[in-house]
């Protein structure tokens, strides 16, 4: 289950980037949902 760890790390990186860019919580939630489905 190494891929799970990688995707989890990528998701955290994306969330951090999204927060820095000032994305709305809606967009951040979309990133979470999108990554969970994959």
N, C-alpha and C positions, 0 to 999 in steps of 0.2 A: 504493500500500500504506500509506496514511495510517492506516487503521483498525487495522492491525496495531500501529502505534506507540501508538495510543490505548489499545487493549486491554492492551498490555504495561504501559503506565503505570498503568492501572487495577488490573492484577493486582498490581503492586508496592505500590500504595497499600493494597489489600486485605490483602496479606501483612503490611505494617507495622502496620495496624490490628489484625489478628488477633494479632500478637505482643504488642501493647500490651494487648489484652484477655486475653492469657494462654491463647489457644486451644492445644489439644494439637497435636503435630506431625501427627497423623492428620488433623485438621480442616484444617490448613494445606496438607497434601498434597492434600486433596480440592479445595481452592480452586485449586491449581495445575492439577490434572487438568481440573476444570470449565472453567477459562479456556482451556486448550489446545484442548479439543474444540470450543469455539465458533468 
